[in-house]
Amino acid sequence: MTHHTIRAIMRDLKQYEGSAVSLYAIGDRNRILQAQGILDGVYPDIFTVRVDNGSYQKRYCYAYSEILTQHVKIRPLEGSA
């Protein structure tokens, strides 16, 4: 894992900030989260995705290294950029 690679991931995500994304994440005990939400914030060490699940909103926070290790996958939804 290089610092350059983390910066490239952050730069790629920055262009979709505020847009609808598809989120796939492998969490603790191999629990899988599949959701659609808004890429809420792209910060120096983390990024956040806000998921509106009807009666409540939840904000998920991930490190860029989780994309490198393929524990998290973010894909922009069609027509959201």
CNS distance restraints for C-alpha pairs under 8 A (distance, minus, plus):
assign (resid   1 and name CA) (resid   5 and name CA) 6.88 0.50 0.50
assign (resid   1 and name CA) (resid   6 and name CA) 7.80 0.50 0.50
assign (resid   1 and name CA) (resid  68 and name CA) 7.62 0.50 0.50
assign (resid   2 and name CA) (resid   6 and name CA) 6.70 0.50 0.50
assign (resid   3 and name CA) (resid   7 and name CA) 6.32 0.50 0.50
assign (resid   4 and name CA) (resid   8 and name CA) 6.25 0.50 0.50
assign (resid   5 and name CA) (resid   9 and name CA) 6.32 0.50 0.50
assign (resid   6 and name CA) (resid  10 and name CA) 6.24 0.50 0.50
assign (resid   6 and name CA) (resid  64 and name CA) 6.17 0.50 0.50
assign (resid   6 and name CA) (resid  65 and name CA) 7.01 0.50 0.50
assign (resid   7 and name CA) (resid  11 and name CA) 6.06 0.50 0.50
assign (resid   8 and name CA) (resid  12 and name CA) 6.11 0.50 0.50
assign (resid   9 and name CA) (resid  13 and name CA) 6.17 0.50 0.50
assign (resid   9 and name CA) (resid  64 and name CA) 6.84 0.50 0.50
assign (resid  10 and name CA) (resid  14 and name CA) 6.00 0.50 0.50
assign (resid  10 and name CA) (resid  42 and name CA) 7.05 0.50 0.50
assign (resid  10 and name CA) (resid  44 and name CA) 7.88 0.50 0.50
assign (resid  10 and name CA) (resid  64 and name CA) 7.14 0.50 0.50
assign (resid  11 and name CA) (resid  15 and name CA) 6.90 0.50 0.50
assign (resid  12 and name CA) (resid  16 and name CA) 7.49 0.50 0.50
assign (resid  13 and name CA) (resid  17 and name CA) 6.53 0.50 0.50
assign (resid  13 and name CA) (resid  42 and name CA) 7.05 0.50 0.50
assign (resid  14 and name CA) (resid  42 and name CA) 6.03 0.50 0.50
assign (resid  15 and name CA) (resid  81 and name CA) 7.85 0.50 0.50
assign (resid  16 and name CA) (resid  20 and name CA) 7.89 0.50 0.50
assign (resid  16 and name CA) (resid  39 and name CA) 6.81 0.50 0.50
assign (resid  16 and name CA) (resid  76 and name CA) 7.14 0.50 0.50
assign (resid  16 and name CA) (resid  81 and name CA) 6.11 0.50 0.50
assign (resid  17 and name CA) (resid  38 and name CA) 7.76 0.50 0.50
assign (resid  17 and name CA) (resid  39 and name CA) 5.14 0.50 0.50
assign (resid  17 and name CA) (resid  40 and name CA) 6.16 0.50 0.50
assign (resid  17 and name CA) (resid  41 and name CA) 6.21 0.50 0.50
assign (resid  17 and name CA) (resid  42 and name CA) 6.77 0.50 0.50
assign (resid  18 and name CA) (resid  38 and name CA) 5.91 0.50 0.50
assign (resid  18 and name CA) (resid  39 and name CA) 5.31 0.50 0.50
assign (resid  18 and name CA) (resid  40 and name CA) 5.57 0.50 0.50
assign (resid  18 and name CA) (resid  41 and name CA) 7.46 0.50 0.50
assign (resid  19 and name CA) (resid  38 and name CA) 5.45 0.50 0.50
assign (resid  19 and name CA) (resid  39 and name CA) 5.81 0.50 0.50
assign (resid  19 and name CA) (resid  40 and name CA) 7.97 0.50 0.50
assign (resid  19 and name CA) (resid  76 and name CA) 7.37 0.50 0.50
assign (resid  19 and name CA) (resid  80 and name CA) 5.44 0.50 0.50
assign (resid  19 and name CA) (resid  81 and name CA) 6.06 0.50 0.50
assign (resid  20 and name CA) (resid  36 and name CA) 7.04 0.50 0.50
assign (resid  20 and name CA) (resid  37 and name CA) 5.54 0.50 0.50
assign (resid  20 and name CA) (resid  38 and name CA) 4.50 0.50 0.50
assign (resid  20 and name CA) (resid  39 and name CA) 6.44 0.50 0.50
assign (resid  20 and name CA) (resid  76 and name CA) 6.20 0.50 0.50
assign (resid  20 and name CA) (resid  77 and name CA) 5.75 0.50 0.50
assign (resid  20 and name CA) (resid  80 and name CA) 5.61 0.50 0.50
assign (resid  20 and name CA) (resid  81 and name CA) 7.93 0.50 0.50
assign (resid  21 and name CA) (resid  36 and name CA) 5.73 0.50 0.50
assign (resid  21 and name CA) (resid  37 and name CA) 5.52 0.50 0.50
assign (resid  21 and name CA) (resid  38 and name CA) 5.79 0.50 0.50
assign (resid  21 and name CA) (resid  39 and name CA) 6.39 0.50 0.50
assign (resid  21 and name CA) (resid  74 and name CA) 6.46 0.50 0.50
assign (resid  21 and name CA) (resid  75 and name CA) 5.49 0.50 0.50
assign (resid  21 and name CA) (resid  76 and name CA) 4.27 0.50 0.50
assign (resid  21 and name CA) (resid  77 and name CA) 5.07 0.50 0.50
assign (resid  21 and name CA) (resid  80 and name CA) 7.85 0.50 0.50
assign (resid  22 and name CA) (resid  34 and name CA) 7.50 0.50 0.50
assign (resid  22 and name CA) (resid  35 and name CA) 5.99 0.50 0.50
assign (resid  22 and name CA) (resid  36 and name CA) 4.51 0.50 0.50
assign (resid  22 and name CA) (resid  37 and name CA) 6.51 0.50 0.50
assign (resid  22 and name CA) (resid  74 and name CA) 5.73 0.50 0.50
assign (resid  22 and name CA) (resid  75 and name CA) 5.10 0.50 0.50
assign (resid  22 and name CA) (resid  76 and name CA) 6.11 0.50 0.50
assign (resid  22 and name CA) (resid  77 and name CA) 6.26 0.50 0.50
assign (resid  23 and name CA) (resid  33 and name CA) 7.44 0.50 0.50
assign (resid  23 and name CA) (resid  34 and name CA) 5.63 0.50 0.50
assign (resid  23 and name CA) (resid  35 and name CA) 5.20 0.50 0.50
assign (resid  23 and name CA) (resid  36 and name CA) 5.84 0.50 0.50
assign (resid  23 and name CA) (resid  37 and name CA) 7.29 0.50 0.50
assign (resid  23 and name CA) (resid  72 and name CA) 7.34 0.50 0.50
assign (resid  23 and name CA) (resid  73 and name CA) 5.98 0.50 0.50
assign (resid  23 and name CA) (resid  74 and name CA) 5.00 0.50 0.50
assign (resid  23 and name CA) (resid  75 and name CA) 6.79 0.50 0.50
assign (resid  24 and name CA) (resid  32 and name CA) 7.17 0.50 0.50
assign (resid  24 and name CA) (resid  33 and name CA) 5.62 0.50 0.50
assign (resid  24 and name CA) (resid  34 and name CA) 4.64 0.50 0.50
assign (resid  24 and name CA) (resid  35 and name CA) 6.73 0.50 0.50
assign (resid  24 and name CA) (resid  72 and name CA) 5.68 0.50 0.50
assign (resid  24 and name CA) (resid  73 and name CA) 5.08 0.50 0.50
assign (resid  24 and name CA) (resid  74 and name CA) 6.59 0.50 0.50
assign (resid  25 and name CA) (resid  32 and name CA) 5.69 0.50 0.50
assign (resid  25 and name CA) (resid  33 and name CA) 5.07 0.50 0.50
assign (resid  25 and name CA) (resid  34 and name CA) 6.66 0.50 0.50
assign (resid  25 and name CA) (resid  71 and name CA) 5.62 0.50 0.50
assign (resid  25 and name CA) (resid  72 and name CA) 4.34 0.50 0.50
assign (resid  25 and name CA) (resid  73 and name CA) 6.37 0.50 0.50
assign (resid  26 and name CA) (resid  30 and name CA) 5.63 0.50 0.50
assign (resid  26 and name CA) (resid  31 and name CA) 5.67 0.50 0.50
assign (resid  26 and name CA) (resid  32 and name CA) 4.62 0.50 0.50
assign (resid  26 and name CA) (resid  33 and name CA) 6.41 0.50 0.50
assign (resid  26 and name CA) (resid  71 and name CA) 5.12 0.50 0.50
assign (resid  26 and name CA) (resid  72 and name CA) 6.45 0.50 0.50
assign (resid  27 and name CA) (resid  31 and name CA) 5.03 0.50 0.50
assign (resid  27 and name CA) (resid  32 and name CA) 6.07 0.50 0.50
assign (resid  27 and name CA) (resid  33 and name CA) 7.40 0.50 0.50
assign (resid  27 and name CA) (resid  71 and name CA) 7.52 0.50 0.50
assign (resid  35 and name CA) (resid  51 and name CA) 7.09 0.50 0.50
assign (resid  36 and name CA) (resid  51 and name CA) 6.38 0.50 0.50
assign (resid  37 and name CA) (resid  49 and name CA) 6.19 0.50 0.50
assign (resid  37 and name CA) (resid  50 and name CA) 5.37 0.50 0.50
assign (resid  37 and name CA) (resid  51 and name CA) 4.35 0.50 0.50
assign (resid  37 and name CA) (resid  52 and name CA) 6.62 0.50 0.50
assign (resid  38 and name CA) (resid  49 and name CA) 5.50 0.50 0.50
assign (resid  38 and name CA) (resid  50 and name CA) 5.18 0.50 0.50
assign (resid  38 and name CA) (resid  51 and name CA) 6.58 0.50 0.50
assign (resid  39 and name CA) (resid  47 and name CA) 7.72 0.50 0.50
assign (resid  39 and name CA) (resid  48 and name CA) 6.14 0.50 0.50
assign (resid  39 and name CA) (resid  49 and name CA) 4.52 0.50 0.50
assign (resid  39 and name CA) (resid  50 and name CA) 6.48 0.50 0.50
assign (resid  40 and name CA) (resid  47 and name CA) 7.58 0.50 0.50
assign (resid  40 and name CA) (resid  48 and name CA) 5.37 0.50 0.50
assign (resid  40 and name CA) (resid  49 and name CA) 5.12 0.50 0.50
assign (resid  40 and name CA) (resid  50 and name CA) 5.81 0.50 0.50
assign (resid  41 and name CA) (resid  47 and name CA) 5.48 0.50 0.50
assign (resid  41 and name CA) (resid  48 and name CA) 5.16 0.50 0.50
assign (resid  41 and name CA) (resid  49 and name CA) 7.16 0.50 0.50
assign (resid  42 and name CA) (resid  46 and name CA) 6.52 0.50 0.50
assign (resid  42 and name CA) (resid  47 and name CA) 4.48 0.50 0.50
assign (resid  42 and name CA) (resid  48 and name CA) 6.69 0.50 0.50
assign (resid  43 and name CA) (resid  47 and name CA) 5.69 0.50 0.50
assign (resid  45 and name CA) (resid  63 and name CA) 6.20 0.50 0.50
assign (resid  45 and name CA) (resid  64 and name CA) 7.06 0.50 0.50
assign (resid  46 and name CA) (resid  61 and name CA) 6.65 0.50 0.50
assign (resid  46 and name CA) (resid  62 and name CA) 5.49 0.50 0.50
assign (resid  46 and name CA) (resid  63 and name CA) 4.44 0.50 0.50
assign (resid  46 and name CA) (resid  64 and name CA) 6.20 0.50 0.50
assign (resid  47 and name CA) (resid  61 and name CA) 5.82 0.50 0.50
assign (resid  47 and name CA) (resid  62 and name CA) 5.57 0.50 0.50
assign (resid  47 and name CA) (resid  63 and name CA) 6.43 0.50 0.50
assign (resid  47 and name CA) (resid  64 and name CA) 7.34 0.50 0.50
assign (resid  48 and name CA) (resid  59 and name CA) 6.44 0.50 0.50
assign (resid  48 and name CA) (resid  60 and name CA) 5.47 0.50 0.50
assign (resid  48 and name CA) (resid  61 and name CA) 4.46 0.50 0.50
assign (resid  48 and name CA) (resid  62 and name CA) 6.38 0.50 0.50
assign (resid  49 and name CA) (resid  59 and name CA) 5.61 0.50 0.50
assign (resid  49 and name CA) (resid  60 and name CA) 5.22 0.50 0.50
assign (resid  49 and name CA) (resid  61 and name CA) 6.59 0.50 0.50
assign (resid  50 and name CA) (resid  57 and name CA) 6.87 0.50 0.50
assign (resid  50 and name CA) (resid  58 and name CA) 5.79 0.50 0.50
assign (resid  50 and name CA) (resid  59 and name CA) 4.33 0.50 0.50
assign (resid  50 and name CA) (resid  60 and name CA) 6.36 0.50 0.50
assign (resid  51 and name CA) (resid  57 and name CA) 5.67 0.50 0.50
assign (resid  51 and name CA) (resid  58 and name CA) 5.31 0.50 0.50
assign (resid  51 and name CA) (resid  59 and name CA) 6.16 0.50 0.50
assign (resid  51 and name CA) (resid  60 and name CA) 7.74 0.50 0.50
assign (resid  52 and name CA) (resid  56 and name CA) 6.13 0.50 0.50
assign (resid  52 and name CA) (resid  57 and name CA) 4.41 0.50 0.50
assign (resid  52 and name CA) (resid  58 and name CA) 6.53 0.50 0.50
assign (resid  53 and name CA) (resid  57 and name CA) 5.89 0.50 0.50
assign (resid  53 and name CA) (resid  58 and name CA) 7.68 0.50 0.50
assign (resid  62 and name CA) (resid  66 and name CA) 6.78 0.50 0.50
assign (resid  62 and name CA) (resid  72 and name CA) 7.93 0.50 0.50
assign (resid  63 and name CA) (resid  67 and name CA) 7.62 0.50 0.50
assign (resid  64 and name CA) (resid  68 and name CA) 6.86 0.50 0.50
assign (resid  65 and name CA) (resid  69 and name CA) 6.26 0.50 0.50
assign (resid  66 and name CA) (resid  70 and name CA) 6.00 0.50 0.50
assign (resid  66 and name CA) (resid  71 and name CA) 5.19 0.50 0.50
assign (resid  66 and name CA) (resid  72 and name CA) 5.51 0.50 0.50
assign (resid  67 and name CA) (resid  71 and name CA) 6.06 0.50 0.50
assign (resid  67 and name CA) (resid  72 and name CA) 4.95 0.50 0.50
assign (resid  67 and name CA) (resid  73 and name CA) 6.06 0.50 0.50
assign (resid  76 and name CA) (resid  80 and name CA) 6.78 0.50 0.50
assign (resid  76 and name CA) (resid  81 and name CA) 7.32 0.50 0.50
assign (resid  77 and name CA) (resid  81 and name CA) 7.98 0.50 0.50
